[in-house]
């Protein structure tokens, strides 16, 4: 699978992921991509090794009770976001981290219109992560972004003005990108998408329905 992946996790996002500062929805996308991509798995290990080398050069300082609690709390929050893929088996097109987020259950799809369906995997103050099922040949309504969006392809492929994204590829979109992602013909496209702000739809109907579907 790694051989066909051409869109990877940038170093800045990988560094934030390793540091534990990446928001939970984005951390899920990174963990899932890393489970699919040998190149980014190697990059992750390199970042971890670099971080370990920095820690070894730092002097020891006692942790205050408050800092200790915050650190342990942050670690607890990361357990279900960055699971060991060996502990959570892949199921169908869904890699281990996605299955961990779904707690081992199949996705519970809800219709969005135009044949597109979604399953919200995680939602909180930091943003949301959801699975999207887009019928082959169908577009997603034209939209831009209120913040950052990471979209990882799990099945099929989609294309937009920036290029084509196949299984394992990650598209990184921000407020500067307005696009119409369209699933390739032949096979339905399933993606894992994470956002930290609502999308900005150009058409009236998607804007009206946006609060209902939490997109």
C-alpha positions as CSV (number, residue, x, y, z in Angstrom):
1,X,0.0,0.0,0.0
2,X,2.8,2.4,0.9
3,X,4.2,2.3,-2.7
4,X,1.2,4.2,-4.1
5,X,1.0,6.8,-1.4
6,X,2.3,10.2,-2.6
7,X,0.7,12.7,-0.2
8,X,2.2,12.4,3.3
9,X,2.1,14.1,6.7
10,X,4.2,17.3,6.8
11,X,7.1,17.5,9.3
12,X,5.4,20.3,11.3
13,X,2.3,18.2,11.9
14,X,4.4,15.1,12.7
15,X,6.4,17.0,15.2
16,X,3.3,18.2,16.9
17,X,1.9,14.7,16.9
18,X,5.1,13.4,18.6
19,X,5.0,16.2,21.1
20,X,1.4,15.4,22.0
21,X,0.2,18.9,21.1
22,X,-1.8,18.0,18.0
23,X,-5.5,18.3,18.5
24,X,-7.2,14.9,19.0
25,X,-9.1,14.7,15.6
26,X,-5.9,15.5,13.7
27,X,-3.9,13.0,15.8
28,X,-6.4,10.3,14.8
29,X,-5.7,11.0,11.1
30,X,-2.0,11.0,11.6
31,X,-2.1,7.7,13.6
32,X,-4.2,6.1,10.9
33,X,-1.9,7.4,8.1
34,X,1.2,6.2,9.9
35,X,-0.4,2.7,10.2
36,X,-0.7,2.7,6.4
37,X,2.5,4.4,5.3
38,X,6.0,3.0,5.8
39,X,7.7,6.3,4.9
40,X,5.7,8.3,7.5
41,X,6.2,5.5,10.1
42,X,10.0,5.9,9.6
43,X,9.6,9.7,9.9
44,X,7.6,9.2,13.1
45,X,10.4,7.1,14.6
46,X,13.0,9.7,13.5
47,X,11.0,12.5,15.3
48,X,10.7,10.3,18.4
49,X,14.4,9.6,18.4
50,X,15.2,13.3,18.0
51,X,12.8,14.2,20.8
52,X,14.5,11.5,23.0
53,X,17.9,12.9,22.3
54,X,16.8,16.4,23.3
55,X,15.3,15.1,26.6
56,X,18.6,13.3,27.4
57,X,20.5,16.6,27.2
58,X,18.1,18.3,29.7
59,X,18.8,18.5,33.4
60,X,16.4,16.8,35.8
61,X,13.9,19.0,37.6
62,X,11.2,18.0,40.1
63,X,7.7,18.0,38.8
64,X,5.1,20.0,40.8
65,X,2.0,18.2,41.7
66,X,-0.1,20.3,39.3
67,X,2.3,19.7,36.4
68,X,2.4,16.0,37.1
69,X,-1.4,15.8,37.0
70,X,-1.6,17.7,33.8
71,X,1.0,15.5,32.1
72,X,-0.7,12.3,33.2
73,X,-4.0,13.7,32.0
74,X,-2.6,14.5,28.6
75,X,-1.2,11.0,28.4
76,X,-4.6,9.5,29.3
77,X,-6.2,11.6,26.5
78,X,-3.8,10.2,23.9
79,X,-4.4,6.6,24.7
80,X,-7.5,6.3,22.5
81,X,-6.1,8.6,19.8
82,X,-2.7,6.9,19.1
83,X,-3.3,3.3,19.9
84,X,-0.8,0.6,19.1
85,X,-2.1,-0.7,15.8
86,X,-0.9,-4.2,16.8
87,X,-3.5,-4.1,19.7
88,X,-6.4,-3.1,17.5
89,X,-6.8,-5.1,14.3
90,X,-7.8,-3.7,11.0
91,X,-11.3,-4.5,9.9
92,X,-12.1,-4.2,6.2
93,X,-10.9,-0.9,4.9
94,X,-10.6,0.6,8.5
95,X,-7.1,0.5,10.0
96,X,-6.5,-0.2,13.7
97,X,-6.6,3.4,14.9
98,X,-10.0,4.0,13.3
99,X,-11.4,0.7,14.7
100,X,-10.0,1.8,18.1
101,X,-11.9,5.1,17.8
102,X,-15.0,3.2,16.8
103,X,-14.5,0.9,19.8
104,X,-14.5,-2.1,17.5
105,X,-17.9,-1.4,16.0
106,X,-18.9,-0.9,12.4
107,X,-19.5,2.7,11.3
108,X,-23.0,4.0,12.0
109,X,-23.7,5.9,8.8
110,X,-26.1,8.9,8.4
111,X,-27.2,10.3,5.1
112,X,-26.0,13.8,4.2
113,X,-27.7,14.0,0.8
114,X,-26.6,13.3,-2.8
115,X,-25.7,9.7,-1.7
116,X,-23.0,11.0,0.6
117,X,-23.0,9.5,4.1
118,X,-21.0,10.3,7.3
119,X,-20.2,8.7,10.6
120,X,-18.9,11.0,13.3
121,X,-16.0,9.3,15.0
122,X,-15.1,12.0,17.5
123,X,-16.3,15.5,18.4
124,X,-15.2,17.9,21.0
125,X,-13.8,21.4,21.7
126,X,-10.7,20.7,19.6
127,X,-12.7,19.8,16.5
128,X,-14.2,16.7,14.9
129,X,-13.2,13.5,13.1
130,X,-15.6,11.7,10.8
131,X,-15.8,9.0,8.2
132,X,-17.2,10.1,4.8
133,X,-18.7,7.7,2.2
134,X,-18.9,9.3,-1.2
135,X,-20.5,7.3,-4.1
136,X,-18.3,6.7,-7.1
137,X,-18.3,9.7,-9.5
138,X,-20.1,12.0,-7.1
139,X,-18.9,15.4,-5.9
140,X,-19.0,16.9,-2.4
141,X,-20.6,20.3,-2.5
142,X,-18.2,23.2,-3.2
143,X,-16.7,24.6,0.0
144,X,-13.8,26.3,1.7
145,X,-12.6,26.0,5.2
146,X,-12.8,27.9,8.5
147,X,-9.6,26.3,9.7
148,X,-7.5,23.2,9.0
149,X,-8.9,20.0,7.4
150,X,-7.0,16.7,7.0
151,X,-8.6,14.1,4.7
152,X,-7.2,10.6,4.5
153,X,-8.4,8.2,1.8
154,X,-9.2,4.7,3.1
155,X,-10.9,3.3,0.0
156,X,-11.2,4.5,-3.6
157,X,-9.9,7.9,-4.6
158,X,-11.0,11.5,-5.1
159,X,-9.8,14.5,-7.1
160,X,-10.0,18.2,-6.8
161,X,-8.2,21.3,-8.1
162,X,-5.0,20.4,-6.2
163,X,-4.7,16.8,-7.6
164,X,-5.7,13.2,-7.1
165,X,-5.7,11.4,-3.8
166,X,-5.6,7.6,-3.6
167,X,-5.7,5.1,-0.7
168,X,-3.4,6.3,2.1
169,X,-3.0,9.8,0.7
170,X,-3.7,12.8,3.0
171,X,-5.0,16.1,1.7
172,X,-4.3,19.1,3.8
173,X,-6.7,22.0,3.3
174,X,-6.9,25.4,4.9
175,X,-8.8,28.7,4.5
176,X,-7.1,29.4,1.2
177,X,-8.5,26.4,-0.5
178,X,-12.0,26.3,-2.1
179,X,-12.7,23.0,-3.8
180,X,-15.1,20.4,-5.0
181,X,-13.7,17.0,-4.0
182,X,-15.1,14.3,-6.5
183,X,-14.9,10.6,-6.0
184,X,-13.3,8.7,-8.9
185,X,-15.5,6.5,-11.0
186,X,-15.6,2.7,-10.3
187,X,-15.4,2.5,-6.5
188,X,-17.0,4.5,-3.7
189,X,-14.6,6.6,-1.8
190,X,-14.3,6.3,2.0
191,X,-12.3,9.0,3.8
192,X,-11.4,9.9,7.4
193,X,-11.6,13.7,7.7
194,X,-10.7,15.9,10.6
195,X,-11.5,19.6,11.0
196,X,-11.1,22.2,13.8
197,X,-13.7,24.6,12.4
198,X,-16.9,24.4,10.3
199,X,-16.7,24.2,6.6
200,X,-17.8,27.1,4.5
201,X,-20.3,26.0,1.8
202,X,-21.0,28.1,-1.2
203,X,-24.5,26.7,-1.9
204,X,-27.6,27.7,0.1
205,X,-28.9,24.2,0.9
206,X,-25.7,22.8,2.5
207,X,-25.4,26.0,4.6
208,X,-28.9,25.5,5.9
209,X,-28.3,21.8,6.7
210,X,-24.8,22.4,8.2
211,X,-25.9,22.7,11.9
212,X,-28.0,19.5,11.6
213,X,-25.1,17.4,10.4
214,X,-22.4,19.2,12.5
215,X,-20.1,19.9,9.5
